[in-house]
């Protein structure tokens, strides 16, 4: 067996082993792509069986973000949303649907146009499954209502 054949064989075996691994071959269910385009949906690398919804840098406005999140809430059998990236868009407010994803751990809302946060806008009350991080920096924040943040999480302002 020559060197290139050996290399090909090793690569083939490695691909077969990795594709049979539950960490690589787990199945997540996203809604049909047309429903949430131009965002991307895929498995969150660090939490098998959960979704990363990436809508960063897409000039999405409040209405579009709301429509996209509604799709993830209303499509049957969609895998749990773990990581939501809405950074660097045109959001003026916190999407109300954020409170409807019980397994949501990471929320990126930085670099938008959010000026205020209403009472109860960010409720992470599941003690067994609290959000871990919420990025809100680089927003022209002027008002944060009492009770805007409920639950345990790490908020990142700047």
N, C-alpha and C positions, 0 to 999 in steps of 0.2 A: 504494500500500500504506500503510495507516495505521500509527500507532506500535505499537499492540498486536499487529497482524498481523506486523509486522517483528520484534518481540520474540519472538513465538511461533516464527517461522521460524528465528531465530538459536538459540533454545533447542533446537529440533528438530535442527538441524544439529549443534550441539555434543553433544547426546546421541548422535547417530549416530556421530560421530567417536570419542567416549569409549568407546562400547560396542564399537567395533572394535579398540580399543587392547588389546594383550596384557596390560598392567598392570591393566586394569579387567575384562577378560572372561576371565581365566584360570579354569580349572575346578579346584577342589579337591574331593576326595571325602571326605565324613564318613560315619560309620555312620548307619543310620536314627535319626532324632531320638529315638524312643521308647527306644532302647537307652542313651542317655546323658542323658536329661532328668533334671533341670531345667537342665543345663549348656547352653552354646551352643558351636557349632563353626562356624568360618568361616575364610576365608583370612587368613593373617597379612599385614597390609598391606605390611610392608617386605621380605618374602621371598616372592615369587610362587611359588605351587604348594605352599605349606606351610600348616599349620593352627595356629590359635590356639584352644585349648580353654579356655573361661572357665567356671569353676565357683565363682567368688568370691561371698561373701555368701549362701550357700545352705544353711547348717547341715548340710553333708555330713559324715558320720562316716567312720572308717577303712574300714569295710566297703563303704560306698557308693562312696568314692573308688577302692577296689580294683576293684570291679565295673565302674565306668566306664572305668578305664584298661585293664582286660582287654578290653573291647569294642573299643577302638582298636587293641589288639595282635592280636586274632583276626579282625576283619572284613577280608576280602580287599580289596585295592586301595585301602585308605584312604591318603590323602595323608600325608606325613611330619608329625609333630607337632614344631613349632618353639617354641611358647610355651604354657606350662601355668600357669594361674592357679587355685590352690587356696587362695587367701588368705581370711582371715576366715570360717573354717569351724570344725568341731569335731574336727579331726585330732589324734590323740595320738601318731602316729608318721609317719615318712617312708614314703610308699607304695613298696613294693618294685619296682613296675613302672617307676619313673622311670628306672632303669638300662637298660631295654629299648628306649628311644627314642633311636637313635643321632644324630638330627639335632636333638634338643632343645637349645635355646639359652638359654631363659629359664624359670625355675621360681620361682613365687611361693608360698611356704609361710608367709608372715608372718601374724601375728594368729591363731594356732591354739593348741592346747594341747600342743604337742610338748615333751616334757621331756627326751628323750635321742635321741642319734643313734648307731646301732649301727655297728660296723666295716663298711666297704664299702657303707654305705647310699647314699652319693652317689658313684658311680663315673662320672667323665667322662673316659674314657681314650682316646677317638678323637682323636689328635693333629691330624688334618686337620680335625676338626670339634668342637672342645671347647665345652662350655657356656660362655656368656658371663656370665650373672648368676644368682645364687641368693639369693633374699630369705628370711631366716629370723627377722627381727626380731619382737619382741612375742610370743615364745613363752617359757614358763616353763622354759627349758633348764637342766638340772642336770648332765647327763652327756653328754660327747662322747667316744666310744670312740676309741682310737688307730686310725688307718686309716679313719676315718669318711668322710673326703674324699679321693678319689683322682682325680688328673687336674688339669687347669688350668681354673680358673674364678674368677670374682670373687664371693666370698661376702659377703653384706651382713647383718651382725648389728647389733643395737642394744639 
